[in-house]
Amino acid sequence: MAVTTFAALVAVSAYSVVLGSNGWLWFGWIVLGLLTLGLAASRNV
């Protein structure tokens, strides 16, 4: 999941550089990041 989140960050960053920033893409990445953190925290408990 962490690899997917990192790959999404790279893709969103590249998109923003080439075509300009898109708020919905960043919002989606933040949601994915929070989901990843939640899964990581639940595994450590």
FIFI-631123 format. One record per atom (N, C-alpha, C): residue number from 0; x, y, z. Coordinates in steps of 0.02 Angstrom, whole numbers, plus 50000, padded with zeros to 5 digits. Example, Ala and Ser with C-alpha at 12.3 -4.5 7.8 and 13.67 -1.06 7.14 Angstrom:
BEGIN
[0, [50660, 49716, 50390]],
[0, [50615, 49775, 50390]],
[0, [50660, 49835, 50390]],
[1, [50642, 49888, 50354]],
[1, [50684, 49947, 50357]],
[1, [50645, 50002, 50394]],
END
This chain:
BEGIN
[0, [50041, 49941, 50000]],
[0, [50000, 50000, 50000]],
[0, [50044, 50063, 50000]],
[1, [50098, 50061, 50036]],
[1, [50143, 50118, 50038]],
[1, [50173, 50131, 49970]],
[2, [50189, 50078, 49933]],
[2, [50217, 50086, 49866]],
[2, [50166, 50119, 49820]],
[3, [50103, 50098, 49825]],
[3, [50050, 50128, 49785]],
[3, [50041, 50202, 49801]],
[4, [50044, 50219, 49865]],
[4, [50037, 50288, 49886]],
[4, [50095, 50330, 49859]],
[5, [50156, 50303, 49863]],
[5, [50214, 50339, 49837]],
[5, [50209, 50348, 49762]],
[6, [50188, 50295, 49726]],
[6, [50181, 50299, 49654]],
[6, [50127, 50351, 49635]],
[7, [50073, 50354, 49674]],
[7, [50021, 50403, 49661]],
[7, [50048, 50474, 49673]],
[8, [50090, 50483, 49724]],
[8, [50120, 50549, 49736]],
[8, [50163, 50570, 49677]],
[9, [50203, 50524, 49651]],
[9, [50245, 50539, 49593]],
[9, [50202, 50557, 49533]],
[10, [50149, 50519, 49521]],
[10, [50105, 50531, 49464]],
[10, [50069, 50598, 49470]],
[11, [50043, 50615, 49530]],
[11, [50008, 50678, 49540]],
[11, [50057, 50736, 49533]],
[12, [50117, 50728, 49559]],
[12, [50167, 50781, 49552]],
[12, [50185, 50792, 49479]],
[13, [50195, 50739, 49442]],
[13, [50212, 50745, 49370]],
[13, [50155, 50778, 49332]],
[14, [50094, 50759, 49348]],
[14, [50035, 50789, 49316]],
[14, [50033, 50864, 49330]],
[15, [50046, 50882, 49392]],
[15, [50044, 50952, 49411]],
[15, [50098, 50993, 49375]],
[16, [50156, 50963, 49366]],
[16, [50210, 50999, 49331]],
[16, [50193, 51008, 49257]],
[17, [50165, 50957, 49226]],
[17, [50152, 50959, 49154]],
[17, [50088, 50997, 49137]],
[18, [50034, 50983, 49173]],
[18, [49969, 51011, 49154]],
[18, [49940, 51061, 49203]],
[19, [49975, 51073, 49258]],
[19, [49949, 51119, 49308]],
[19, [49916, 51080, 49364]],
[20, [49911, 51113, 49421]],
[20, [49885, 51081, 49481]],
[20, [49810, 51067, 49475]],
[21, [49790, 51010, 49502]],
[21, [49720, 50990, 49503]],
[21, [49703, 50973, 49576]],
[22, [49660, 51012, 49606]],
[22, [49642, 51002, 49676]],
[22, [49614, 50934, 49692]],
[23, [49573, 50907, 49645]],
[23, [49543, 50841, 49657]],
[23, [49595, 50786, 49659]],
[24, [49648, 50792, 49618]],
[24, [49701, 50741, 49620]],
[24, [49737, 50743, 49687]],
[25, [49753, 50803, 49711]],
[25, [49786, 50809, 49775]],
[25, [49742, 50785, 49832]],
[26, [49678, 50801, 49829]],
[26, [49630, 50777, 49879]],
[26, [49629, 50700, 49879]],
[27, [49627, 50670, 49820]],
[27, [49627, 50597, 49816]],
[27, [49691, 50568, 49844]],
[28, [49748, 50601, 49831]],
[28, [49811, 50575, 49858]],
[28, [49812, 50580, 49934]],
[29, [49785, 50634, 49961]],
[29, [49783, 50642, 50034]],
[29, [49739, 50587, 50065]],
[30, [49682, 50573, 50035]],
[30, [49639, 50519, 50059]],
[30, [49676, 50452, 50057]],
[31, [49710, 50439, 50002]],
[31, [49749, 50377, 49996]],
[31, [49804, 50374, 50049]],
[32, [49837, 50430, 50061]],
[32, [49889, 50432, 50112]],
[32, [49861, 50419, 50182]],
[33, [49803, 50448, 50197]],
[33, [49772, 50436, 50262]],
[33, [49750, 50363, 50270]],
[34, [49725, 50335, 50216]],
[34, [49707, 50264, 50217]],
[34, [49768, 50220, 50230]],
[35, [49823, 50236, 50198]],
[35, [49885, 50199, 50207]],
[35, [49908, 50204, 50280]],
[36, [49906, 50266, 50308]],
[36, [49926, 50274, 50378]],
[36, [49880, 50235, 50424]],
[37, [49816, 50236, 50410]],
[37, [49769, 50198, 50451]],
[37, [49783, 50123, 50450]],
[38, [49797, 50097, 50391]],
[38, [49812, 50026, 50386]],
[38, [49877, 50008, 50422]],
[39, [49926, 50051, 50414]],
[39, [49990, 50039, 50448]],
[39, [49982, 50041, 50524]],
[40, [49942, 50088, 50549]],
[40, [49930, 50093, 50621]],
[40, [49892, 50033, 50647]],
[41, [49844, 50008, 50608]],
[41, [49805, 49951, 50631]],
[41, [49845, 49887, 50631]],
[42, [49895, 49882, 50589]],
[42, [49938, 49822, 50589]],
[42, [49984, 49821, 50649]],
[43, [50004, 49880, 50673]],
[43, [50051, 49884, 50729]],
[43, [50017, 49876, 50796]],
[44, [49951, 49876, 50798]],
[44, [49915, 49871, 50862]],
[44, [49906, 49798, 50882]],
END
